[in-house]
């Protein structure tokens, strides 16, 4: 790969990262409860969410709602 090719790859990556940054920074995620009793969960489709909430509940200092 030539220096010119590498510069083009880097510039392309910077363009993509800038587009992603603007999208990510514009998001305002909803607060999620750390207590599983605050929501209705279905075992199979919500398995990862349930595991995440259980991990959050084990963190000392976690508030009832975390962003």
CHARMM-style PDB file with segment names, atoms N, HN, CA, C and O in Angstrom:
ATOM      1  N   UNK     1       0.857  -1.172   0.000  1.00  0.00      PROA
ATOM      2  CA  UNK     1       0.000   0.000   0.000  1.00  0.00      PROA
ATOM      3  C   UNK     1       0.904   1.236   0.000  1.00  0.00      PROA
ATOM      4  O   UNK     1       1.841   1.339   0.792  1.00  0.00      PROA
ATOM      5  N   UNK     2       0.613   2.132  -0.869  1.00  0.00      PROA
ATOM      6  HN  UNK     2      -0.148   2.049  -1.512  1.00  0.00      PROA
ATOM      7  CA  UNK     2       1.414   3.344  -0.971  1.00  0.00      PROA
ATOM      8  C   UNK     2       1.012   4.353   0.103  1.00  0.00      PROA
ATOM      9  O   UNK     2      -0.027   4.216   0.749  1.00  0.00      PROA
ATOM     10  N   UNK     3       1.844   5.351   0.276  1.00  0.00      PROA
ATOM     11  HN  UNK     3       2.689   5.463  -0.248  1.00  0.00      PROA
ATOM     12  CA  UNK     3       1.550   6.413   1.247  1.00  0.00      PROA
ATOM     13  C   UNK     3       0.260   7.126   0.859  1.00  0.00      PROA
ATOM     14  O   UNK     3      -0.533   7.490   1.728  1.00  0.00      PROA
ATOM     15  N   UNK     4       0.047   7.325  -0.425  1.00  0.00      PROA
ATOM     16  HN  UNK     4       0.690   7.029  -1.131  1.00  0.00      PROA
ATOM     17  CA  UNK     4      -1.172   7.986  -0.898  1.00  0.00      PROA
ATOM     18  C   UNK     4      -2.409   7.138  -0.576  1.00  0.00      PROA
ATOM     19  O   UNK     4      -3.444   7.663  -0.165  1.00  0.00      PROA
ATOM     20  N   UNK     5      -2.283   5.818  -0.771  1.00  0.00      PROA
ATOM     21  HN  UNK     5      -1.442   5.392  -1.104  1.00  0.00      PROA
ATOM     22  CA  UNK     5      -3.395   4.916  -0.449  1.00  0.00      PROA
ATOM     23  C   UNK     5      -3.701   4.936   1.046  1.00  0.00      PROA
ATOM     24  O   UNK     5      -4.862   4.963   1.454  1.00  0.00      PROA
ATOM     25  N   UNK     6      -2.657   4.921   1.847  1.00  0.00      PROA
ATOM     26  HN  UNK     6      -1.714   4.899   1.516  1.00  0.00      PROA
ATOM     27  CA  UNK     6      -2.851   4.955   3.308  1.00  0.00      PROA
ATOM     28  C   UNK     6      -3.526   6.257   3.735  1.00  0.00      PROA
ATOM     29  O   UNK     6      -4.415   6.252   4.587  1.00  0.00      PROA
ATOM     30  N   UNK     7      -3.105   7.354   3.147  1.00  0.00      PROA
ATOM     31  HN  UNK     7      -2.383   7.357   2.455  1.00  0.00      PROA
ATOM     32  CA  UNK     7      -3.713   8.644   3.476  1.00  0.00      PROA
ATOM     33  C   UNK     7      -5.192   8.647   3.104  1.00  0.00      PROA
ATOM     34  O   UNK     7      -6.010   9.210   3.831  1.00  0.00      PROA
ATOM     35  N   UNK     8      -5.541   8.027   1.988  1.00  0.00      PROA
ATOM     36  HN  UNK     8      -4.876   7.570   1.397  1.00  0.00      PROA
ATOM     37  CA  UNK     8      -6.939   7.956   1.567  1.00  0.00      PROA
ATOM     38  C   UNK     8      -7.749   7.105   2.535  1.00  0.00      PROA
ATOM     39  O   UNK     8      -8.890   7.443   2.851  1.00  0.00      PROA
ATOM     40  N   UNK     9      -7.174   6.007   3.008  1.00  0.00      PROA
ATOM     41  HN  UNK     9      -6.248   5.732   2.752  1.00  0.00      PROA
ATOM     42  CA  UNK     9      -7.860   5.133   3.970  1.00  0.00      PROA
ATOM     43  C   UNK     9      -8.084   5.881   5.280  1.00  0.00      PROA
ATOM     44  O   UNK     9      -9.172   5.819   5.852  1.00  0.00      PROA
ATOM     45  N   UNK    10      -7.063   6.583   5.753  1.00  0.00      PROA
ATOM     46  HN  UNK    10      -6.180   6.633   5.288  1.00  0.00      PROA
ATOM     47  CA  UNK    10      -7.173   7.337   7.005  1.00  0.00      PROA
ATOM     48  C   UNK    10      -8.236   8.421   6.867  1.00  0.00      PROA
ATOM     49  O   UNK    10      -9.058   8.598   7.766  1.00  0.00      PROA
ATOM     50  N   UNK    11      -8.230   9.137   5.766  1.00  0.00      PROA
ATOM     51  HN  UNK    11      -7.562   8.993   5.035  1.00  0.00      PROA
ATOM     52  CA  UNK    11      -9.225  10.201   5.551  1.00  0.00      PROA
ATOM     53  C   UNK    11     -10.633   9.628   5.497  1.00  0.00      PROA
ATOM     54  O   UNK    11     -11.565  10.215   6.046  1.00  0.00      PROA
ATOM     55  N   UNK    12     -10.792   8.488   4.841  1.00  0.00      PROA
ATOM     56  HN  UNK    12     -10.034   8.010   4.395  1.00  0.00      PROA
ATOM     57  CA  UNK    12     -12.105   7.833   4.784  1.00  0.00      PROA
ATOM     58  C   UNK    12     -12.569   7.428   6.183  1.00  0.00      PROA
ATOM     59  O   UNK    12     -13.733   7.616   6.538  1.00  0.00      PROA
ATOM     60  N   UNK    13     -11.655   6.873   6.968  1.00  0.00      PROA
ATOM     61  HN  UNK    13     -10.710   6.720   6.679  1.00  0.00      PROA
ATOM     62  CA  UNK    13     -12.004   6.481   8.340  1.00  0.00      PROA
ATOM     63  C   UNK    13     -12.395   7.703   9.166  1.00  0.00      PROA
ATOM     64  O   UNK    13     -13.357   7.648   9.933  1.00  0.00      PROA
ATOM     65  N   UNK    14     -11.668   8.791   9.020  1.00  0.00      PROA
ATOM     66  HN  UNK    14     -10.887   8.836   8.398  1.00  0.00      PROA
ATOM     67  CA  UNK    14     -11.999  10.020   9.760  1.00  0.00      PROA
ATOM     68  C   UNK    14     -13.387  10.532   9.388  1.00  0.00      PROA
ATOM     69  O   UNK    14     -14.145  10.973  10.251  1.00  0.00      PROA
ATOM     70  N   UNK    15     -13.714  10.470   8.106  1.00  0.00      PROA
ATOM     71  HN  UNK    15     -13.098  10.111   7.405  1.00  0.00      PROA
ATOM     72  CA  UNK    15     -15.041  10.897   7.657  1.00  0.00      PROA
ATOM     73  C   UNK    15     -16.131  10.045   8.303  1.00  0.00      PROA
ATOM     74  O   UNK    15     -17.132  10.569   8.792  1.00  0.00      PROA
ATOM     75  N   UNK    16     -15.931   8.741   8.301  1.00  0.00      PROA
ATOM     76  HN  UNK    16     -15.118   8.315   7.904  1.00  0.00      PROA
ATOM     77  CA  UNK    16     -16.910   7.825   8.896  1.00  0.00      PROA
ATOM     78  C   UNK    16     -17.017   8.066  10.400  1.00  0.00      PROA
ATOM     79  O   UNK    16     -18.122   8.121  10.941  1.00  0.00      PROA
ATOM     80  N   UNK    17     -15.880   8.208  11.079  1.00  0.00      PROA
ATOM     81  HN  UNK    17     -14.982   8.163  10.640  1.00  0.00      PROA
ATOM     82  CA  UNK    17     -15.897   8.455  12.525  1.00  0.00      PROA
ATOM     83  C   UNK    17     -16.619   9.750  12.860  1.00  0.00      PROA
ATOM     84  O   UNK    17     -17.353   9.810  13.846  1.00  0.00      PROA
ATOM     85  N   UNK    18     -16.423  10.774  12.062  1.00  0.00      PROA
ATOM     86  HN  UNK    18     -15.827  10.725  11.261  1.00  0.00      PROA
ATOM     87  CA  UNK    18     -17.098  12.054  12.298  1.00  0.00      PROA
ATOM     88  C   UNK    18     -18.609  11.909  12.121  1.00  0.00      PROA
ATOM     89  O   UNK    18     -19.384  12.463  12.901  1.00  0.00      PROA
ATOM     90  N   UNK    19     -19.022  11.173  11.105  1.00  0.00      PROA
ATOM     91  HN  UNK    19     -18.392  10.723  10.471  1.00  0.00      PROA
ATOM     92  CA  UNK    19     -20.460  10.931  10.904  1.00  0.00      PROA
ATOM     93  C   UNK    19     -21.037  10.167  12.091  1.00  0.00      PROA
ATOM     94  O   UNK    19     -22.112  10.505  12.588  1.00  0.00      PROA
ATOM     95  N   UNK    20     -20.329   9.145  12.541  1.00  0.00      PROA
ATOM     96  HN  UNK    20     -19.456   8.870  12.137  1.00  0.00      PROA
ATOM     97  CA  UNK    20     -20.781   8.355  13.689  1.00  0.00      PROA
ATOM     98  C   UNK    20     -20.833   9.204  14.955  1.00  0.00      PROA
ATOM     99  O   UNK    20     -21.778   9.105  15.737  1.00  0.00      PROA
ATOM    100  N   UNK    21     -19.808  10.043  15.154  1.00  0.00      PROA
ATOM    101  HN  UNK    21     -19.040  10.124  14.519  1.00  0.00      PROA
ATOM    102  CA  UNK    21     -19.759  10.871  16.361  1.00  0.00      PROA
ATOM    103  C   UNK    21     -20.978  11.772  16.460  1.00  0.00      PROA
ATOM    104  O   UNK    21     -21.577  11.899  17.528  1.00  0.00      PROA
ATOM    105  N   UNK    22     -21.348  12.400  15.345  1.00  0.00      PROA
ATOM    106  HN  UNK    22     -20.862  12.296  14.477  1.00  0.00      PROA
ATOM    107  CA  UNK    22     -22.510  13.296  15.363  1.00  0.00      PROA
ATOM    108  C   UNK    22     -23.781  12.525  15.708  1.00  0.00      PROA
ATOM    109  O   UNK    22     -24.624  13.030  16.450  1.00  0.00      PROA
ATOM    110  N   UNK    23     -23.927  11.334  15.191  1.00  0.00      PROA
ATOM    111  HN  UNK    23     -23.243  10.924  14.588  1.00  0.00      PROA
ATOM    112  CA  UNK    23     -25.121  10.533  15.483  1.00  0.00      PROA
ATOM    113  C   UNK    23     -25.122  10.094  16.942  1.00  0.00      PROA
ATOM    114  O   UNK    23     -26.132  10.230  17.632  1.00  0.00      PROA
ATOM    115  N   UNK    24     -24.011   9.576  17.408  1.00  0.00      PROA
ATOM    116  HN  UNK    24     -23.190   9.465  16.847  1.00  0.00      PROA
ATOM    117  CA  UNK    24     -23.922   9.082  18.786  1.00  0.00      PROA
ATOM    118  C   UNK    24     -24.156  10.207  19.790  1.00  0.00      PROA
ATOM    119  O   UNK    24     -24.874  10.019  20.772  1.00  0.00      PROA
ATOM    120  N   UNK    25     -23.563  11.365  19.555  1.00  0.00      PROA
ATOM    121  HN  UNK    25     -22.980  11.518  18.758  1.00  0.00      PROA
ATOM    122  CA  UNK    25     -23.720  12.476  20.490  1.00  0.00      PROA
ATOM    123  C   UNK    25     -25.120  13.069  20.486  1.00  0.00      PROA
ATOM    124  O   UNK    25     -25.495  13.775  21.421  1.00  0.00      PROA
ATOM    125  N   UNK    26     -25.895  12.790  19.445  1.00  0.00      PROA
ATOM    126  HN  UNK    26     -25.590  12.216  18.685  1.00  0.00      PROA
ATOM    127  CA  UNK    26     -27.258  13.320  19.393  1.00  0.00      PROA
ATOM    128  C   UNK    26     -28.260  12.417  20.121  1.00  0.00      PROA
ATOM    129  O   UNK    26     -29.407  12.812  20.327  1.00  0.00      PROA
ATOM    130  N   UNK    27     -27.840  11.224  20.507  1.00  0.00      PROA
ATOM    131  HN  UNK    27     -26.907  10.904  20.340  1.00  0.00      PROA
ATOM    132  CA  UNK    27     -28.748  10.279  21.159  1.00  0.00      PROA
ATOM    133  C   UNK    27     -28.954  10.642  22.619  1.00  0.00      PROA
ATOM    134  O   UNK    27     -28.032  11.088  23.302  1.00  0.00      PROA
ATOM    135  N   UNK    28     -30.152  10.447  23.076  1.00  0.00      PROA
ATOM    136  HN  UNK    28     -30.901  10.084  22.521  1.00  0.00      PROA
ATOM    137  CA  UNK    28     -30.495  10.653  24.478  1.00  0.00      PROA
ATOM    138  C   UNK    28     -31.194   9.386  24.970  1.00  0.00      PROA
ATOM    139  O   UNK    28     -32.421   9.293  24.927  1.00  0.00      PROA
ATOM    140  N   UNK    29     -30.404   8.406  25.441  1.00  0.00      PROA
ATOM    141  HN  UNK    29     -29.408   8.482  25.476  1.00  0.00      PROA
ATOM    142  CA  UNK    29     -31.004   7.132  25.843  1.00  0.00      PROA
ATOM    143  C   UNK    29     -31.952   7.290  27.025  1.00  0.00      PROA
ATOM    144  O   UNK    29     -31.740   8.120  27.909  1.00  0.00      PROA
ATOM    145  N   UNK    30     -32.981   6.490  27.020  1.00  0.00      PROA
ATOM    146  HN  UNK    30     -33.154   5.816  26.302  1.00  0.00      PROA
ATOM    147  CA  UNK    30     -33.922   6.494  28.135  1.00  0.00      PROA
ATOM    148  C   UNK    30     -33.255   5.886  29.354  1.00  0.00      PROA
ATOM    149  O   UNK    30     -32.370   5.037  29.239  1.00  0.00      PROA
ATOM    150  N   UNK    31     -33.683   6.325  30.504  1.00  0.00      PROA
ATOM    151  HN  UNK    31     -34.401   7.014  30.598  1.00  0.00      PROA
ATOM    152  CA  UNK    31     -33.191   5.711  31.728  1.00  0.00      PROA
ATOM    153  C   UNK    31     -33.811   4.330  31.846  1.00  0.00      PROA
ATOM    154  O   UNK    31     -34.974   4.121  31.501  1.00  0.00      PROA
ATOM    155  N   UNK    32     -33.023   3.402  32.334  1.00  0.00      PROA
ATOM    156  HN  UNK    32     -32.078   3.571  32.615  1.00  0.00      PROA
ATOM    157  CA  UNK    32     -33.533   2.038  32.504  1.00  0.00      PROA
ATOM    158  C   UNK    32     -33.502   1.673  33.983  1.00  0.00      PROA
ATOM    159  O   UNK    32     -32.567   2.034  34.698  1.00  0.00      PROA
ATOM    160  N   UNK    33     -34.514   0.966  34.433  1.00  0.00      PROA
ATOM    161  HN  UNK    33     -35.274   0.673  33.852  1.00  0.00      PROA
ATOM    162  CA  UNK    33     -34.526   0.562  35.842  1.00  0.00      PROA
ATOM    163  C   UNK    33     -33.519  -0.558  36.088  1.00  0.00      PROA
ATOM    164  O   UNK    33     -33.333  -1.431  35.241  1.00  0.00      PROA
ATOM    165  N   UNK    34     -32.877  -0.530  37.241  1.00  0.00      PROA
ATOM    166  HN  UNK    34     -33.027   0.180  37.930  1.00  0.00      PROA
ATOM    167  CA  UNK    34     -31.971  -1.618  37.595  1.00  0.00      PROA
ATOM    168  C   UNK    34     -32.716  -2.749  38.290  1.00  0.00      PROA
ATOM    169  O   UNK    34     -32.204  -3.866  38.368  1.00  0.00      PROA
ATOM    170  N   UNK    35     -33.897  -2.483  38.787  1.00  0.00      PROA
ATOM    171  HN  UNK    35     -34.313  -1.576  38.723  1.00  0.00      PROA
ATOM    172  CA  UNK    35     -34.706  -3.503  39.453  1.00  0.00      PROA
ATOM    173  C   UNK    35     -35.594  -4.201  38.420  1.00  0.00      PROA
ATOM    174  O   UNK    35     -36.414  -3.559  37.764  1.00  0.00      PROA
ATOM    175  N   UNK    36     -35.426  -5.502  38.282  1.00  0.00      PROA
ATOM    176  HN  UNK    36     -34.760  -6.023  38.815  1.00  0.00      PROA
ATOM    177  CA  UNK    36     -36.178  -6.267  37.273  1.00  0.00      PROA
ATOM    178  C   UNK    36     -37.684  -6.218  37.498  1.00  0.00      PROA
ATOM    179  O   UNK    36     -38.451  -6.433  36.559  1.00  0.00      PROA
ATOM    180  N   UNK    37     -38.120  -5.942  38.712  1.00  0.00      PROA
ATOM    181  HN  UNK    37     -37.497  -5.767  39.475  1.00  0.00      PROA
ATOM    182  CA  UNK    37     -39.557  -5.894  38.999  1.00  0.00      PROA
ATOM    183  C   UNK    37     -40.233  -4.668  38.398  1.00  0.00      PROA
ATOM    184  O   UNK    37     -41.460  -4.617  38.322  1.00  0.00      PROA
ATOM    185  N   UNK    38     -39.451  -3.684  37.971  1.00  0.00      PROA
ATOM    186  HN  UNK    38     -38.454  -3.726  38.033  1.00  0.00      PROA
ATOM    187  CA  UNK    38     -40.017  -2.459  37.408  1.00  0.00      PROA
ATOM    188  C   UNK    38     -40.447  -2.596  35.951  1.00  0.00      PROA
ATOM    189  O   UNK    38     -41.035  -1.670  35.393  1.00  0.00      PROA
ATOM    190  N   UNK    39     -40.166  -3.723  35.337  1.00  0.00      PROA
ATOM    191  HN  UNK    39     -39.688  -4.476  35.791  1.00  0.00      PROA
ATOM    192  CA  UNK    39     -40.533  -3.943  33.937  1.00  0.00      PROA
ATOM    193  C   UNK    39     -41.011  -5.377  33.741  1.00  0.00      PROA
ATOM    194  O   UNK    39     -40.716  -6.265  34.541  1.00  0.00      PROA
ATOM    195  N   UNK    40     -41.751  -5.581  32.663  1.00  0.00      PROA
ATOM    196  HN  UNK    40     -41.991  -4.860  32.012  1.00  0.00      PROA
ATOM    197  CA  UNK    40     -42.166  -6.922  32.272  1.00  0.00      PROA
ATOM    198  C   UNK    40     -41.110  -7.475  31.329  1.00  0.00      PROA
ATOM    199  O   UNK    40     -40.745  -6.817  30.355  1.00  0.00      PROA
ATOM    200  N   UNK    41     -40.615  -8.678  31.606  1.00  0.00      PROA
ATOM    201  HN  UNK    41     -40.912  -9.212  32.397  1.00  0.00      PROA
ATOM    202  CA  UNK    41     -39.589  -9.289  30.768  1.00  0.00      PROA
ATOM    203  C   UNK    41     -40.062 -10.646  30.264  1.00  0.00      PROA
ATOM    204  O   UNK    41     -40.744 -11.388  30.972  1.00  0.00      PROA
ATOM    205  N   UNK    42     -39.691 -10.953  29.037  1.00  0.00      PROA
ATOM    206  HN  UNK    42     -39.138 -10.351  28.462  1.00  0.00      PROA
ATOM    207  CA  UNK    42     -39.935 -12.258  28.455  1.00  0.00      PROA
ATOM    208  C   UNK    42     -38.614 -13.001  28.445  1.00  0.00      PROA
ATOM    209  O   UNK    42     -37.596 -12.456  28.019  1.00  0.00      PROA
ATOM    210  N   UNK    43     -38.619 -14.237  28.910  1.00  0.00      PROA
ATOM    211  HN  UNK    43     -39.446 -14.680  29.256  1.00  0.00      PROA
ATOM    212  CA  UNK    43     -37.388 -14.977  29.163  1.00  0.00      PROA
ATOM    213  C   UNK    43     -36.419 -15.013  27.984  1.00  0.00      PROA
ATOM    214  O   UNK    43     -35.252 -14.655  28.144  1.00  0.00      PROA
ATOM    215  N   UNK    44     -36.865 -15.429  26.825  1.00  0.00      PROA
ATOM    216  HN  UNK    44     -37.813 -15.720  26.695  1.00  0.00      PROA
ATOM    217  CA  UNK    44     -35.934 -15.606  25.706  1.00  0.00      PROA
ATOM    218  C   UNK    44     -35.534 -14.290  25.042  1.00  0.00      PROA
ATOM    219  O   UNK    44     -34.339 -14.010  24.948  1.00  0.00      PROA
ATOM    220  N   UNK    45     -36.480 -13.470  24.578  1.00  0.00      PROA
ATOM    221  HN  UNK    45     -37.450 -13.697  24.654  1.00  0.00      PROA
ATOM    222  CA  UNK    45     -36.033 -12.257  23.882  1.00  0.00      PROA
ATOM    223  C   UNK    45     -35.361 -11.232  24.791  1.00  0.00      PROA
ATOM    224  O   UNK    45     -34.596 -10.399  24.304  1.00  0.00      PROA
ATOM    225  N   UNK    46     -35.621 -11.269  26.074  1.00  0.00      PROA
ATOM    226  HN  UNK    46     -36.242 -11.945  26.469  1.00  0.00      PROA
ATOM    227  CA  UNK    46     -35.063 -10.278  26.991  1.00  0.00      PROA
ATOM    228  C   UNK    46     -33.909 -10.817  27.830  1.00  0.00      PROA
ATOM    229  O   UNK    46     -33.514 -10.185  28.809  1.00  0.00      PROA
ATOM    230  N   UNK    47     -33.375 -11.953  27.469  1.00  0.00      PROA
ATOM    231  HN  UNK    47     -33.696 -12.466  26.673  1.00  0.00      PROA
ATOM    232  CA  UNK    47     -32.339 -12.595  28.281  1.00  0.00      PROA
ATOM    233  C   UNK    47     -31.120 -11.697  28.479  1.00  0.00      PROA
ATOM    234  O   UNK    47     -30.587 -11.618  29.586  1.00  0.00      PROA
ATOM    235  N   UNK    48     -30.677 -11.025  27.426  1.00  0.00      PROA
ATOM    236  HN  UNK    48     -31.110 -11.090  26.527  1.00  0.00      PROA
ATOM    237  CA  UNK    48     -29.499 -10.171  27.583  1.00  0.00      PROA
ATOM    238  C   UNK    48     -29.818  -8.954  28.458  1.00  0.00      PROA
ATOM    239  O   UNK    48     -28.982  -8.527  29.254  1.00  0.00      PROA
ATOM    240  N   UNK    49     -31.015  -8.400  28.312  1.00  0.00      PROA
ATOM    241  HN  UNK    49     -31.694  -8.747  27.665  1.00  0.00      PROA
ATOM    242  CA  UNK    49     -31.414  -7.273  29.148  1.00  0.00      PROA
ATOM    243  C   UNK    49     -31.522  -7.662  30.610  1.00  0.00      PROA
ATOM    244  O   UNK    49     -31.141  -6.897  31.496  1.00  0.00      PROA
ATOM    245  N   UNK    50     -32.039  -8.847  30.855  1.00  0.00      PROA
ATOM    246  HN  UNK    50     -32.348  -9.468  30.135  1.00  0.00      PROA
ATOM    247  CA  UNK    50     -32.146  -9.350  32.229  1.00  0.00      PROA
ATOM    248  C   UNK    50     -30.752  -9.519  32.833  1.00  0.00      PROA
ATOM    249  O   UNK    50     -30.513  -9.122  33.973  1.00  0.00      PROA
ATOM    250  N   UNK    51     -29.844 -10.103  32.072  1.00  0.00      PROA
ATOM    251  HN  UNK    51     -30.038 -10.425  31.146  1.00  0.00      PROA
ATOM    252  CA  UNK    51     -28.478 -10.292  32.564  1.00  0.00      PROA
ATOM    253  C   UNK    51     -27.818  -8.943  32.851  1.00  0.00      PROA
ATOM    254  O   UNK    51     -27.107  -8.792  33.845  1.00  0.00      PROA
ATOM    255  N   UNK    52     -28.057  -7.966  31.975  1.00  0.00      PROA
ATOM    256  HN  UNK    52     -28.634  -8.088  31.168  1.00  0.00      PROA
ATOM    257  CA  UNK    52     -27.499  -6.630  32.167  1.00  0.00      PROA
ATOM    258  C   UNK    52     -28.035  -5.993  33.442  1.00  0.00      PROA
ATOM    259  O   UNK    52     -27.267  -5.417  34.213  1.00  0.00      PROA
ATOM    260  N   UNK    53     -29.342  -6.088  33.676  1.00  0.00      PROA
ATOM    261  HN  UNK    53     -29.966  -6.555  33.050  1.00  0.00      PROA
ATOM    262  CA  UNK    53     -29.939  -5.510  34.888  1.00  0.00      PROA
ATOM    263  C   UNK    53     -29.388  -6.186  36.133  1.00  0.00      PROA
ATOM    264  O   UNK    53     -29.143  -5.527  37.144  1.00  0.00      PROA
ATOM    265  N   UNK    54     -29.191  -7.510  36.062  1.00  0.00      PROA
ATOM    266  HN  UNK    54     -29.390  -8.044  35.240  1.00  0.00      PROA
ATOM    267  CA  UNK    54     -28.633  -8.213  37.219  1.00  0.00      PROA
ATOM    268  C   UNK    54     -27.216  -7.736  37.516  1.00  0.00      PROA
ATOM    269  O   UNK    54     -26.839  -7.572  38.676  1.00  0.00      PROA
ATOM    270  N   UNK    55     -26.431  -7.516  36.458  1.00  0.00      PROA
ATOM    271  HN  UNK    55     -26.737  -7.650  35.515  1.00  0.00      PROA
ATOM    272  CA  UNK    55     -25.082  -6.992  36.661  1.00  0.00      PROA
ATOM    273  C   UNK    55     -25.129  -5.594  37.276  1.00  0.00      PROA
ATOM    274  O   UNK    55     -24.361  -5.289  38.189  1.00  0.00      PROA
ATOM    275  N   UNK    56     -26.029  -4.745  36.778  1.00  0.00      PROA
ATOM    276  HN  UNK    56     -26.653  -4.993  36.037  1.00  0.00      PROA
ATOM    277  CA  UNK    56     -26.162  -3.396  37.339  1.00  0.00      PROA
ATOM    278  C   UNK    56     -26.548  -3.440  38.807  1.00  0.00      PROA
ATOM    279  O   UNK    56     -26.044  -2.659  39.614  1.00  0.00      PROA
ATOM    280  N   UNK    57     -27.443  -4.355  39.150  1.00  0.00      PROA
ATOM    281  HN  UNK    57     -27.852  -4.990  38.494  1.00  0.00      PROA
ATOM    282  CA  UNK    57     -27.902  -4.407  40.540  1.00  0.00      PROA
ATOM    283  C   UNK    57     -26.783  -4.843  41.479  1.00  0.00      PROA
ATOM    284  O   UNK    57     -26.852  -4.577  42.679  1.00  0.00      PROA
ATOM    285  N   UNK    58     -25.763  -5.501  40.960  1.00  0.00      PROA
ATOM    286  HN  UNK    58     -25.707  -5.717  39.985  1.00  0.00      PROA
ATOM    287  CA  UNK    58     -24.650  -5.935  41.790  1.00  0.00      PROA
ATOM    288  C   UNK    58     -23.567  -4.880  41.962  1.00  0.00      PROA
ATOM    289  O   UNK    58     -22.609  -5.099  42.705  1.00  0.00      PROA
ATOM    290  N   UNK    59     -23.697  -3.747  41.297  1.00  0.00      PROA
ATOM    291  HN  UNK    59     -24.475  -3.569  40.694  1.00  0.00      PROA
ATOM    292  CA  UNK    59     -22.702  -2.683  41.397  1.00  0.00      PROA
ATOM    293  C   UNK    59     -23.054  -1.786  42.574  1.00  0.00      PROA
ATOM    294  O   UNK    59     -24.152  -1.234  42.645  1.00  0.00      PROA
ATOM    295  N   UNK    60     -22.117  -1.649  43.486  1.00  0.00      PROA
ATOM    296  HN  UNK    60     -21.225  -2.098  43.428  1.00  0.00      PROA
ATOM    297  CA  UNK    60     -22.395  -0.782  44.631  1.00  0.00      PROA
ATOM    298  C   UNK    60     -22.466   0.660  44.153  1.00  0.00      PROA
ATOM    299  O   UNK    60     -21.646   1.093  43.343  1.00  0.00      PROA
ATOM    300  N   UNK    61     -23.429   1.388  44.645  1.00  0.00      PROA
ATOM    301  HN  UNK    61     -24.096   1.036  45.303  1.00  0.00      PROA
ATOM    302  CA  UNK    61     -23.610   2.777  44.280  1.00  0.00      PROA
ATOM    303  C   UNK    61     -24.487   2.959  43.038  1.00  0.00      PROA
ATOM    304  O   UNK    61     -24.722   4.091  42.614  1.00  0.00      PROA
ATOM    305  N   UNK    62     -24.974   1.861  42.451  1.00  0.00      PROA
ATOM    306  HN  UNK    62     -24.783   0.942  42.795  1.00  0.00      PROA
ATOM    307  CA  UNK    62     -25.871   1.987  41.299  1.00  0.00      PROA
ATOM    308  C   UNK    62     -27.186   2.575  41.777  1.00  0.00      PROA
ATOM    309  O   UNK    62     -27.751   2.126  42.775  1.00  0.00      PROA
ATOM    310  N   UNK    63     -27.662   3.562  41.074  1.00  0.00      PROA
ATOM    311  HN  UNK    63     -27.203   3.926  40.264  1.00  0.00      PROA
ATOM    312  CA  UNK    63     -28.923   4.201  41.450  1.00  0.00      PROA
ATOM    313  C   UNK    63     -30.085   3.429  40.829  1.00  0.00      PROA
ATOM    314  O   UNK    63     -29.869   2.620  39.928  1.00  0.00      PROA
ATOM    315  N   UNK    64     -31.318   3.664  41.294  1.00  0.00      PROA
ATOM    316  HN  UNK    64     -31.494   4.321  42.027  1.00  0.00      PROA
ATOM    317  CA  UNK    64     -32.464   2.933  40.748  1.00  0.00      PROA
ATOM    318  C   UNK    64     -32.614   3.090  39.234  1.00  0.00      PROA
ATOM    319  O   UNK    64     -33.041   2.157  38.553  1.00  0.00      PROA
ATOM    320  N   UNK    65     -32.273   4.242  38.716  1.00  0.00      PROA
ATOM    321  HN  UNK    65     -31.927   5.000  39.269  1.00  0.00      PROA
ATOM    322  CA  UNK    65     -32.328   4.450  37.272  1.00  0.00      PROA
ATOM    323  C   UNK    65     -30.974   4.937  36.811  1.00  0.00      PROA
ATOM    324  O   UNK    65     -30.459   5.943  37.299  1.00  0.00      PROA
ATOM    325  N   UNK    66     -30.406   4.217  35.869  1.00  0.00      PROA
ATOM    326  HN  UNK    66     -30.824   3.400  35.472  1.00  0.00      PROA
ATOM    327  CA  UNK    66     -29.118   4.620  35.315  1.00  0.00      PROA
ATOM    328  C   UNK    66     -29.264   4.883  33.834  1.00  0.00      PROA
ATOM    329  O   UNK    66     -29.990   4.156  33.158  1.00  0.00      PROA
ATOM    330  N   UNK    67     -28.600   5.900  33.304  1.00  0.00      PROA
ATOM    331  HN  UNK    67     -28.010   6.491  33.854  1.00  0.00      PROA
ATOM    332  CA  UNK    67     -28.692   6.166  31.859  1.00  0.00      PROA
ATOM    333  C   UNK    67     -27.993   5.109  31.048  1.00  0.00      PROA
ATOM    334  OT1 UNK    67     -27.977   5.183  29.819  1.00  0.00      PROA
TER     335      UNK     67
END
